[in-house]
Every structure is written in C-alpha cells, then in structure tokens.
Amino acid sequence: MVSPHLQSEKERTIDDWLPITSSRNAKWWYSAIHNVTAMVGAGVLSLPYAMSELGWYIHRVHKLGDDEDIFRIEDRRGPGIGVLVISWVVTLYTLWQMVEMHEMVPGRRFDRYHELGQYVFGEKLGLYVVVPQQLVVEVGVCIVYMVTGGTSLKKFHDVVCPDCKQIKLTFFIMIFASVHFVLSQLPNFNSISGLSLAAAVMSLSYSTIVWGATLSKGKQEHVEYGYASHTPGGTVLRFLAALGNVAFAYAGHNVVLEIQASMPSTPEKPSKIPMWKGVIFAYVLVALCYFPVALVGYWAFGNTVDDNILISLDKPPWLIAMANMMVCVHVIGSYQIYAMPVFDMMETVLVKRFRFPPGLTLRLIVRSAYVAFTMFFGMTFPFFGGLLSFFGGLAFAPTTYFICIVLGVLLMIMAPIGGLREIIVTAKNYTFYS
C-alpha cells in the first residue's frame, strides 16, 4: 500500500508534468500577450457585419428638389455602438473579478476554471456546471479558428495567384491543421509565449491594416445602413446572431485562471498584481483593434459587408494578402491558447483517474487526436459567421457576461437561435468538403 506521503509526492510529480501547473515563472507581459492573443481573434473580423445587423445612429438631411426650404431628415437608431462599449466595460470588470478570485482563499490557488466552479457549487455539481460550458467554449473556438485559418490561407492564395487553379477550402484547413500537429506538443503556457507574442503583434497589425485599407477604399457607392433582411423575423434573428458575434469577440475569460496559474505568487506580491497589469495593457489594445475595425468597416460597406471583413477587401492585393497571412499566424497562436486547458483536462483524467503513465507517448496521441477532431469538424462545417454567433451565445455569453446574470442568460438563450439560423441558411447551398 502506498503511504500518504508517497502518494502526495506522486501527485506533485504529476502536477509538475501537467500543462497548467508545470511552470510558474511567467512575467506580467506574459499576461498581456496571452490575453491579447485569446481575446483579439476571428471575432474582430466579424464586428463590421455585427454592426450592420445591430445598427447605429444616423442623422442625414436630404434636399428635395430645387427648393432650399424643403428637406427630408432621416433618423435610424441602433444599439450597435452601445453594445460594443458596454461589452468592453462589462467584460473588463468580469475579468477583474476573475483575477481577484484566483487567490481569494488564503493559501490556495484556483489554477483552473472548473476548480473555481467546484469551490462555488461543490465538487460534483461544479464539474457538471462549469466543464461542459468550458469545453464548448474552448473546443468551439478551436473549430472556428480551423475555419478562420483555412479561409485566410485560401484568400491569400487567391489574391497572390488569381489565375491559379482554385483549391478547395477543405485542403487549406488541412494545411492549417498540419501546423498544430507539431505545435500542440509544446508542454505548457510558458512554452508558447513566443508564439503568443507573435500572434499578439499580428492581431494589432492586421486590425490596423483592415481599418486602414477600408478607410482608404472609402465609402462605397449606394451604401445603405438599413437592415439587410426584408422581414421582421429575419431582422430579429440576424440581430440575435450579431449579439452572438459580439459575445464571441469579447471572449477570452475562460482561460484567464489558467494564464494566471503560470505566474509566481507570494503573500508580499500575489499573482493578481502582474496579471492585472497585463490585463489593462491587453484591453487597451483590444479597444484599438475593435472599435476602428467595427465602425470604419460598417461605414464603408454598410449592410453589404461580409461576415469576414477581409473578404470584402480586395485592393491593394499585396496588403490584403499580407493581412490574411497575419490573421493566419494570429489564429495559430490563439488556437494553442484555447487548446492548452483542453489538453490539461484530458491529460489529467487519463493520468489521475485511468492511471496512464505520463510521458511523450500519451501527449502525442491525445493532442494529435484533438487536433484531428477539430480539423474534421472545421472541414465539415466551415460556416464562419454562423459558428461565431452560435458558440458566442451558447457558452461565451454566460461565462463572459456573468457580472450581469440576466444579460448573460438572455444572450445564452437568444444568440444561438440567430447563429443556428445563419448556419441553416448558409448550409442550403453548401456541398460538404467543397
């Protein structure tokens, strides 16, 4: 029989091997780059489209005929800007709460999201409440990023070589996934800090390129800012889908505790100090990325903007090609950020519950299987906008907007309905693996 001392020593050895708890020497800027990489992703590219379905305030005066005294005033009010601003404030406050809760119990660190849930709801109920939502979020993001990475590679190919033979999106998703079969073997958060830094730089760069190129392109002819749908039901459902898109864009909270777990902590200098410093830096960059892209993109294209703003842009070709490649590099880093907690869950269950020996073989099989699963799902259902709004509402809203329970629950119920409708509409003319 193994003594309690040896058992605890064995448990500590396993914890030192698991991805989340194996390294605790991160600096404050690790928090900044990981949070930027987790937050600013595929969602920012859908914000102009979300704005087109949410609307904004417009006040235009039209002169009628030659009579200078006869005018028509048009007013259209929409909550688009308000939704963006409120989401920024609410999610920042939510993030602050989570940073504070990481060590709210003296002598204990909640290194994983589900551990905090277990403390609140109990050992079993906490797992049932938190783990399904966290898995939907993290697996859903990885699937969306498979689609995003493949779409960006395809757009890059089509822009650079417009006369070349067209290649199916499926193959580009496979190319994107092949990178992750290698990168997924990196052991923990700190080992992907260089990749995350590159991804964070890319996010700021391509966001600037997007709104800069859009501003240069200017307002298109015959731009309309009314709702694209011509039926009340369609307008409502697309409005709900847009709320899901915004919720997806402001996500990132599901990996906050895991990021903070990689930092050292002492009573004199708890981990929340460098973590919060990094969060503030990250949220400033989030604002610099989100608001210009959303507002300039909607201003230029109106309600005809694509669900991925980069698809609406085609000139200058070299700049658009560069932006798409930057998106690809960024979502490579983002995929790894969201995959790491999933790797930790799977390896924890296999090693601690099923007594598999920890090591390279286990890691190679488990992580490769996960990458293959997300690749297959992304190849089968590559619906960018619909996936964003569906996953954004279903799981991101209740975990990101929980400061306002009513808002989070409403988004969780309504946004997936709009997202599912977007998927169904898109799927009508879709051929599998096309």
Secondary structure, DSSP 8 states (H G I E B T S, - for coil): ---HHHHHHHHHHHHTTSTTTS-----HHHHHHHHHHHHSSHHHHTHHHHHHHH---EEEEEE-TT-TT-EEEEEE--SHHHHHHHHHHHHHHHHHHHHHHTT-STT----SHHHHHHHHH-HHHHHHHHHHHHHHHHHHHHHHHHHHHHHHHHHHHHHH-TTS----HHHHHHHHHHHHHHHTT--STGGGHHHHHHHHHHHHHHHHHHHHHHHHH-S-TT---S-S-SSHHHHHHHHHHHHHHHHHHT--GGGHHHHHTTS---SSS-THHHHHHHHHHHHHHHHHHHHHHHHHHHHHHGGG--SSHHHH--SSHHHHHHHHHHHHHHHHHHHHHHHHHHHHHHHHIIIIIS----SHHHHHHHHHHHHHHHHHHHHH---HHHHHHHHIIIIIHHHHSTTSHHHHHHHHHHHHHHHHHHHHHHHTT--TT-
